[in-house]
Amino acid sequence: MGTIVITATVVLVVLGFGNHVWWLAAVAVLLLHLQYGRSSSASSPGGGAPAGGGAPSAGTPASYKAYRDRRDRQARWERRYRRERPLESRRQEREKSK
């Protein structure tokens, strides 16, 4: 991701010699990358799982807790959906069992 941002910035700077508005676009790209891109790149690409199958890292419990929270939230939505739309959920269960 960083390579794409740097390449885009260089292209915008080069284009900026003809039209200075491109320099503003390059600054905007860098600011957006610093604000939004770095927070997502700080987490491990494996989703918190250890890379070599070794001992869990210090970040594993937090990512596992986030996983459990997402799983529980999804289960609550599915139960609510089945409760509010019983005919649709039965049809989906029949299609799934075929």
N, CA, C and O atoms as a GROMACS GRO file, in nm:
protein
  392
    1MET      N    1   0.083  -0.119   0.000
    1MET     CA    2   0.000   0.000   0.000
    1MET      C    3   0.087   0.125   0.000
    1MET      O    4   0.057   0.222  -0.069
    2GLY      N    5   0.193   0.121   0.076
    2GLY     CA    6   0.281   0.237   0.083
    2GLY      C    7   0.347   0.267  -0.050
    2GLY      O    8   0.368   0.383  -0.085
    3THR      N    9   0.380   0.162  -0.126
    3THR     CA   10   0.444   0.181  -0.256
    3THR      C   11   0.349   0.251  -0.352
    3THR      O   12   0.392   0.337  -0.429
    4ILE      N   13   0.223   0.216  -0.348
    4ILE     CA   14   0.125   0.279  -0.436
    4ILE      C   15   0.110   0.427  -0.400
    4ILE      O   16   0.102   0.512  -0.489
    5VAL      N   17   0.108   0.457  -0.272
    5VAL     CA   18   0.092   0.596  -0.228
    5VAL      C   19   0.214   0.679  -0.269
    5VAL      O   20   0.199   0.792  -0.316
    6ILE      N   21   0.332   0.623  -0.252
    6ILE     CA   22   0.454   0.696  -0.290
    6ILE      C   23   0.458   0.718  -0.440
    6ILE      O   24   0.493   0.827  -0.486
    7THR      N   25   0.423   0.615  -0.517
    7THR     CA   26   0.422   0.628  -0.663
    7THR      C   27   0.321   0.734  -0.707
    7THR      O   28   0.350   0.817  -0.793
    8ALA      N   29   0.202   0.730  -0.649
    8ALA     CA   30   0.100   0.829  -0.683
    8ALA      C   31   0.146   0.970  -0.647
    8ALA      O   32   0.123   1.065  -0.722
    9THR      N   33   0.212   0.983  -0.534
    9THR     CA   34   0.261   1.114  -0.491
    9THR      C   35   0.366   1.166  -0.588
    9THR      O   36   0.365   1.284  -0.625
   10VAL      N   37   0.458   1.080  -0.629
   10VAL     CA   38   0.563   1.122  -0.723
   10VAL      C   39   0.501   1.164  -0.855
   10VAL      O   40   0.540   1.266  -0.913
   11VAL      N   41   0.404   1.087  -0.903
   11VAL     CA   42   0.339   1.123  -1.030
   11VAL      C   43   0.268   1.258  -1.016
   11VAL      O   44   0.276   1.342  -1.106
   12LEU      N   45   0.199   1.278  -0.906
   12LEU     CA   46   0.129   1.405  -0.887
   12LEU      C   47   0.226   1.522  -0.875
   12LEU      O   48   0.196   1.632  -0.922
   13VAL      N   49   0.341   1.500  -0.812
   13VAL     CA   50   0.441   1.608  -0.801
   13VAL      C   51   0.496   1.642  -0.938
   13VAL      O   52   0.515   1.759  -0.971
   14VAL      N   53   0.523   1.539  -1.019
   14VAL     CA   54   0.575   1.565  -1.154
   14VAL      C   55   0.471   1.640  -1.237
   14VAL      O   56   0.504   1.734  -1.309
   15LEU      N   57   0.345   1.598  -1.226
   15LEU     CA   58   0.239   1.670  -1.297
   15LEU      C   59   0.223   1.812  -1.244
   15LEU      O   60   0.176   1.900  -1.316
   16GLY      N   61   0.260   1.833  -1.119
   16GLY     CA   62   0.246   1.963  -1.056
   16GLY      C   63   0.334   2.071  -1.116
   16GLY      O   64   0.307   2.190  -1.095
   17PHE      N   65   0.437   2.034  -1.189
   17PHE     CA   66   0.520   2.137  -1.252
   17PHE      C   67   0.444   2.208  -1.363
   17PHE      O   68   0.474   2.323  -1.395
   18GLY      N   69   0.345   2.140  -1.421
   18GLY     CA   70   0.263   2.204  -1.523
   18GLY      C   71   0.141   2.273  -1.464
   18GLY      O   72   0.099   2.378  -1.513
   19ASN      N   73   0.085   2.216  -1.360
   19ASN     CA   74  -0.035   2.272  -1.298
   19ASN      C   75  -0.022   2.250  -1.148
   19ASN      O   76  -0.017   2.135  -1.102
   20HIS      N   77  -0.015   2.357  -1.071
   20HIS     CA   78   0.015   2.348  -0.929
   20HIS      C   79  -0.096   2.282  -0.847
   20HIS      O   80  -0.075   2.247  -0.731
   21VAL      N   81  -0.212   2.264  -0.906
   21VAL     CA   82  -0.322   2.197  -0.835
   21VAL      C   83  -0.285   2.052  -0.805
   21VAL      O   84  -0.329   1.995  -0.705
   22TRP      N   85  -0.203   1.993  -0.891
   22TRP     CA   86  -0.161   1.853  -0.869
   22TRP      C   87  -0.077   1.841  -0.742
   22TRP      O   88  -0.078   1.736  -0.676
   23TRP      N   89  -0.004   1.947  -0.708
   23TRP     CA   90   0.072   1.942  -0.582
   23TRP      C   91  -0.021   1.935  -0.462
   23TRP      O   92   0.005   1.864  -0.365
   24LEU      N   93  -0.131   2.009  -0.471
   24LEU     CA   94  -0.229   2.000  -0.363
   24LEU      C   95  -0.287   1.858  -0.354
   24LEU      O   96  -0.312   1.807  -0.245
   25ALA      N   97  -0.308   1.797  -0.470
   25ALA     CA   98  -0.358   1.659  -0.470
   25ALA      C   99  -0.256   1.565  -0.407
   25ALA      O  100  -0.293   1.472  -0.335
   26ALA      N  101  -0.127   1.588  -0.434
   26ALA     CA  102  -0.023   1.504  -0.375
   26ALA      C  103  -0.021   1.518  -0.223
   26ALA      O  104  -0.006   1.420  -0.151
   27VAL      N  105  -0.036   1.640  -0.175
   27VAL     CA  106  -0.040   1.662  -0.031
   27VAL      C  107  -0.162   1.594   0.030
   27VAL      O  108  -0.154   1.535   0.138
   28ALA      N  109  -0.276   1.601  -0.041
   28ALA     CA  110  -0.398   1.536   0.008
   28ALA      C  111  -0.380   1.385   0.015
   28ALA      O  112  -0.425   1.322   0.111
   29VAL      N  113  -0.314   1.327  -0.085
   29VAL     CA  114  -0.290   1.182  -0.083
   29VAL      C  115  -0.203   1.145   0.036
   29VAL      O  116  -0.231   1.047   0.106
   30LEU      N  117  -0.100   1.221   0.060
   30LEU     CA  118  -0.011   1.191   0.174
   30LEU      C  119  -0.085   1.206   0.307
   30LEU      O  120  -0.069   1.122   0.396
   31LEU      N  121  -0.165   1.311   0.320
   31LEU     CA  122  -0.239   1.329   0.445
   31LEU      C  123  -0.340   1.217   0.467
   31LEU      O  124  -0.354   1.168   0.579
   32LEU      N  125  -0.410   1.177   0.362
   32LEU     CA  126  -0.505   1.067   0.376
   32LEU      C  127  -0.435   0.937   0.413
   32LEU      O  128  -0.485   0.859   0.494
   33HIS      N  129  -0.317   0.915   0.354
   33HIS     CA  130  -0.241   0.794   0.387
   33HIS      C  131  -0.195   0.798   0.532
   33HIS      O  132  -0.200   0.696   0.601
   34LEU      N  133  -0.150   0.911   0.578
   34LEU     CA  134  -0.104   0.921   0.716
   34LEU      C  135  -0.220   0.905   0.815
   34LEU      O  136  -0.204   0.845   0.921
   35GLN      N  137  -0.336   0.958   0.778
   35GLN     CA  138  -0.449   0.953   0.870
   35GLN      C  139  -0.517   0.816   0.871
   35GLN      O  140  -0.549   0.765   0.978
   36TYR      N  141  -0.539   0.758   0.754
   36TYR     CA  142  -0.617   0.634   0.747
   36TYR      C  143  -0.533   0.511   0.713
   36TYR      O  144  -0.564   0.401   0.760
   37GLY      N  145  -0.429   0.527   0.634
   37GLY     CA  146  -0.353   0.412   0.586
   37GLY      C  147  -0.262   0.350   0.691
   37GLY      O  148  -0.246   0.228   0.694
   38ARG      N  149  -0.204   0.431   0.776
   38ARG     CA  150  -0.107   0.378   0.871
   38ARG      C  151  -0.173   0.299   0.983
   38ARG      O  152  -0.114   0.205   1.034
   39SER      N  153  -0.295   0.335   1.023
   39SER     CA  154  -0.360   0.262   1.132
   39SER      C  155  -0.393   0.121   1.089
   39SER      O  156  -0.386   0.029   1.171
   40SER      N  157  -0.430   0.100   0.962
   40SER     CA  158  -0.461  -0.036   0.916
   40SER      C  159  -0.334  -0.115   0.890
   40SER      O  160  -0.335  -0.237   0.902
   41SER      N  161  -0.224  -0.048   0.853
   41SER     CA  162  -0.101  -0.121   0.826
   41SER      C  163  -0.026  -0.154   0.955
   41SER      O  164   0.069  -0.232   0.953
   42ALA      N  165  -0.066  -0.095   1.068
   42ALA     CA  166   0.002  -0.124   1.194
   42ALA      C  167  -0.034  -0.262   1.246
   42ALA      O  168   0.046  -0.324   1.316
   43SER      N  169  -0.152  -0.311   1.211
   43SER     CA  170  -0.189  -0.445   1.256
   43SER      C  171  -0.119  -0.547   1.169
   43SER      O  172  -0.080  -0.518   1.056
   44SER      N  173  -0.103  -0.667   1.222
   44SER     CA  174  -0.033  -0.770   1.148
   44SER      C  175  -0.119  -0.818   1.032
   44SER      O  176  -0.242  -0.824   1.046
   45PRO      N  177  -0.058  -0.852   0.918
   45PRO     CA  178  -0.136  -0.894   0.804
   45PRO      C  179  -0.207  -1.027   0.825
   45PRO      O  180  -0.302  -1.058   0.753
   46GLY      N  181  -0.166  -1.105   0.921
   46GLY     CA  182  -0.229  -1.234   0.945
   46GLY      C  183  -0.351  -1.225   1.034
   46GLY      O  184  -0.405  -1.328   1.072
   47GLY      N  185  -0.396  -1.108   1.068
   47GLY     CA  186  -0.513  -1.093   1.150
   47GLY      C  187  -0.488  -1.123   1.296
   47GLY      O  188  -0.581  -1.158   1.368
   48GLY      N  189  -0.365  -1.110   1.341
   48GLY     CA  190  -0.334  -1.132   1.480
   48GLY      C  191  -0.284  -1.272   1.510
   48GLY      O  192  -0.240  -1.299   1.622
   49ALA      N  193  -0.290  -1.362   1.414
   49ALA     CA  194  -0.243  -1.498   1.436
   49ALA      C  195  -0.091  -1.501   1.424
   49ALA      O  196  -0.035  -1.427   1.344
   50PRO      N  197  -0.024  -1.584   1.502
   50PRO     CA  198   0.120  -1.592   1.491
   50PRO      C  199   0.161  -1.649   1.356
   50PRO      O  200   0.096  -1.739   1.304
   51ALA      N  201   0.270  -1.595   1.299
   51ALA     CA  202   0.308  -1.632   1.164
   51ALA      C  203   0.362  -1.773   1.155
   51ALA      O  204   0.328  -1.846   1.062
   52GLY      N  205   0.444  -1.814   1.248
   52GLY     CA  206   0.508  -1.945   1.237
   52GLY      C  207   0.437  -2.054   1.313
   52GLY      O  208   0.489  -2.166   1.321
   53GLY      N  209   0.322  -2.028   1.367
   53GLY     CA  210   0.254  -2.129   1.446
   53GLY      C  211   0.318  -2.146   1.583
   53GLY      O  212   0.293  -2.245   1.652
   54GLY      N  213   0.401  -2.052   1.622
   54GLY     CA  214   0.470  -2.062   1.750
   54GLY      C  215   0.385  -2.009   1.862
   54GLY      O  216   0.262  -2.015   1.858
   55ALA      N  217   0.453  -1.957   1.963
   55ALA     CA  218   0.382  -1.904   2.080
   55ALA      C  219   0.302  -1.781   2.040
   55ALA      O  220   0.345  -1.705   1.954
   56PRO      N  221   0.185  -1.760   2.101
   56PRO     CA  222   0.105  -1.644   2.066
   56PRO      C  223   0.176  -1.515   2.104
   56PRO      O  224   0.246  -1.507   2.205
   57SER      N  225   0.155  -1.414   2.022
   57SER     CA  226   0.218  -1.285   2.049
   57SER      C  227   0.136  -1.208   2.152
   57SER      O  228   0.029  -1.253   2.195
   58ALA      N  229   0.188  -1.094   2.191
   58ALA     CA  230   0.119  -1.015   2.293
   58ALA      C  231  -0.013  -0.960   2.241
   58ALA      O  232  -0.103  -0.934   2.320
   59GLY      N  233  -0.027  -0.941   2.109
   59GLY     CA  234  -0.149  -0.886   2.053
   59GLY      C  235  -0.259  -0.988   2.033
   59GLY      O  236  -0.370  -0.950   1.997
   60THR      N  237  -0.232  -1.114   2.053
   60THR     CA  238  -0.331  -1.218   2.023
   60THR      C  239  -0.455  -1.210   2.110
   60THR      O  240  -0.565  -1.222   2.056
   61PRO      N  241  -0.445  -1.191   2.242
   61PRO     CA  242  -0.569  -1.187   2.320
   61PRO      C  243  -0.663  -1.075   2.277
   61PRO      O  244  -0.785  -1.094   2.273
   62ALA      N  245  -0.609  -0.959   2.245
   62ALA     CA  246  -0.694  -0.848   2.203
   62ALA      C  247  -0.762  -0.880   2.070
   62ALA      O  248  -0.880  -0.851   2.052
   63SER      N  249  -0.688  -0.940   1.977
   63SER     CA  250  -0.749  -0.972   1.849
   63SER      C  251  -0.848  -1.086   1.865
   63SER      O  252  -0.949  -1.090   1.794
   64TYR      N  253  -0.823  -1.179   1.955
   64TYR     CA  254  -0.918  -1.287   1.978
   64TYR      C  255  -1.045  -1.232   2.043
   64TYR      O  256  -1.156  -1.277   2.013
   65LYS      N  257  -1.028  -1.135   2.133
   65LYS     CA  258  -1.145  -1.073   2.195
   65LYS      C  259  -1.227  -1.000   2.089
   65LYS      O  260  -1.350  -1.006   2.091
   66ALA      N  261  -1.160  -0.932   1.998
   66ALA     CA  262  -1.232  -0.864   1.890
   66ALA      C  263  -1.305  -0.966   1.802
   66ALA      O  264  -1.418  -0.943   1.759
   67TYR      N  265  -1.239  -1.078   1.777
   67TYR     CA  266  -1.303  -1.185   1.699
   67TYR      C  267  -1.427  -1.236   1.770
   67TYR      O  268  -1.532  -1.254   1.708
   68ARG      N  269  -1.416  -1.260   1.902
   68ARG     CA  270  -1.532  -1.309   1.977
   68ARG      C  271  -1.645  -1.208   1.976
   68ARG      O  272  -1.762  -1.244   1.964
   69ASP      N  273  -1.609  -1.081   1.989
   69ASP     CA  274  -1.712  -0.976   1.985
   69ASP      C  275  -1.783  -0.974   1.851
   69ASP      O  276  -1.906  -0.964   1.846
   70ARG      N  277  -1.706  -0.983   1.740
   70ARG     CA  278  -1.769  -0.986   1.608
   70ARG      C  279  -1.855  -1.109   1.590
   70ARG      O  280  -1.965  -1.101   1.536
   71ARG      N  281  -1.806  -1.224   1.636
   71ARG     CA  282  -1.882  -1.349   1.625
   71ARG      C  283  -2.012  -1.342   1.704
   71ARG      O  284  -2.117  -1.383   1.655
   72ASP      N  285  -2.005  -1.290   1.825
   72ASP     CA  286  -2.125  -1.279   1.908
   72ASP      C  287  -2.225  -1.180   1.849
   72ASP      O  288  -2.345  -1.203   1.852
   73ARG      N  289  -2.174  -1.069   1.795
   73ARG     CA  290  -2.262  -0.970   1.734
   73ARG      C  291  -2.332  -1.030   1.612
   73ARG      O  292  -2.451  -1.008   1.590
   74GLN      N  293  -2.257  -1.107   1.531
   74GLN     CA  294  -2.317  -1.172   1.415
   74GLN      C  295  -2.423  -1.273   1.458
   74GLN      O  296  -2.528  -1.281   1.396
   75ALA      N  297  -2.396  -1.348   1.563
   75ALA     CA  298  -2.494  -1.446   1.612
   75ALA      C  299  -2.621  -1.377   1.661
   75ALA      O  300  -2.731  -1.425   1.638
   76ARG      N  301  -2.604  -1.263   1.729
   76ARG     CA  302  -2.723  -1.189   1.774
   76ARG      C  303  -2.806  -1.141   1.656
   76ARG      O  304  -2.928  -1.150   1.660
   77TRP      N  305  -2.740  -1.091   1.549
   77TRP     CA  306  -2.814  -1.046   1.431
   77TRP      C  307  -2.886  -1.163   1.365
   77TRP      O  308  -3.000  -1.149   1.322
   78GLU      N  309  -2.819  -1.278   1.358
   78GLU     CA  310  -2.883  -1.394   1.295
   78GLU      C  311  -3.004  -1.441   1.376
   78GLU      O  312  -3.106  -1.476   1.318
   79ARG      N  313  -2.992  -1.442   1.508
   79ARG     CA  314  -3.108  -1.480   1.589
   79ARG      C  315  -3.222  -1.380   1.572
   79ARG      O  316  -3.338  -1.418   1.563
   80ARG      N  317  -3.188  -1.252   1.567
   80ARG     CA  318  -3.291  -1.149   1.548
   80ARG      C  319  -3.358  -1.165   1.412
   80ARG      O  320  -3.479  -1.151   1.400
   81TYR      N  321  -3.278  -1.194   1.310
   81TYR     CA  322  -3.333  -1.212   1.175
   81TYR      C  323  -3.430  -1.330   1.174
   81TYR      O  324  -3.539  -1.320   1.118
   82ARG      N  325  -3.390  -1.442   1.235
   82ARG     CA  326  -3.478  -1.560   1.239
   82ARG      C  327  -3.605  -1.532   1.317
   82ARG      O  328  -3.712  -1.582   1.281
   83ARG      N  329  -3.594  -1.452   1.422
   83ARG     CA  330  -3.710  -1.420   1.503
   83ARG      C  331  -3.806  -1.327   1.428
   83ARG      O  332  -3.928  -1.345   1.436
   84GLU      N  333  -3.753  -1.228   1.356
   84GLU     CA  334  -3.837  -1.130   1.288
   84GLU      C  335  -3.888  -1.178   1.152
   84GLU      O  336  -3.990  -1.130   1.104
   85ARG      N  337  -3.816  -1.272   1.088
   85ARG     CA  338  -3.856  -1.320   0.956
   85ARG      C  339  -3.855  -1.473   0.954
   85ARG      O  340  -3.769  -1.534   0.891
   86PRO      N  341  -3.949  -1.535   1.022
   86PRO     CA  342  -3.946  -1.681   1.034
   86PRO      C  343  -3.964  -1.753   0.901
   86PRO      O  344  -3.901  -1.856   0.878
   87LEU      N  345  -4.050  -1.703   0.813
   87LEU     CA  346  -4.072  -1.771   0.686
   87LEU      C  347  -3.947  -1.767   0.598
   87LEU      O  348  -3.910  -1.867   0.537
   88GLU      N  349  -3.882  -1.651   0.594
   88GLU     CA  350  -3.761  -1.638   0.514
   88GLU      C  351  -3.649  -1.725   0.570
   88GLU      O  352  -3.576  -1.788   0.493
   89SER      N  353  -3.635  -1.730   0.701
   89SER     CA  354  -3.528  -1.811   0.758
   89SER      C  355  -3.554  -1.959   0.735
   89SER      O  356  -3.460  -2.035   0.713
   90ARG      N  357  -3.681  -2.002   0.739
   90ARG     CA  358  -3.711  -2.143   0.709
   90ARG      C  359  -3.677  -2.177   0.565
   90ARG      O  360  -3.622  -2.282   0.535
   91ARG      N  361  -3.712  -2.085   0.474
   91ARG     CA  362  -3.680  -2.109   0.332
   91ARG      C  363  -3.529  -2.121   0.312
   91ARG      O  364  -3.483  -2.207   0.239
   92GLN      N  365  -3.454  -2.033   0.378
   92GLN     CA  366  -3.308  -2.039   0.366
   92GLN      C  367  -3.254  -2.169   0.423
   92GLN      O  368  -3.160  -2.226   0.367
   93GLU      N  369  -3.309  -2.216   0.533
   93GLU     CA  370  -3.264  -2.343   0.591
   93GLU      C  371  -3.295  -2.459   0.497
   93GLU      O  372  -3.213  -2.551   0.484
   94ARG      N  373  -3.411  -2.456   0.432
   94ARG     CA  374  -3.445  -2.564   0.337
   94ARG      C  375  -3.348  -2.563   0.220
   94ARG      O  376  -3.303  -2.668   0.176
   95GLU      N  377  -3.316  -2.444   0.168
   95GLU     CA  378  -3.222  -2.436   0.055
   95GLU      C  379  -3.083  -2.479   0.096
   95GLU      O  380  -3.011  -2.540   0.017
   96LYS      N  381  -3.044  -2.448   0.218
   96LYS     CA  382  -2.912  -2.487   0.265
   96LYS      C  383  -2.900  -2.639   0.282
   96LYS      O  384  -2.794  -2.696   0.258
   97SER      N  385  -3.009  -2.704   0.322
   97SER     CA  386  -3.005  -2.848   0.348
   97SER      C  387  -3.010  -2.930   0.218
   97SER      O  388  -2.979  -3.049   0.219
   98LYS      N  389  -3.048  -2.868   0.107
   98LYS     CA  390  -3.056  -2.942  -0.020
   98LYS      C  391  -2.920  -2.972  -0.077
   98LYS      O  392  -2.910  -3.033  -0.184
   0.00000   0.00000   0.00000
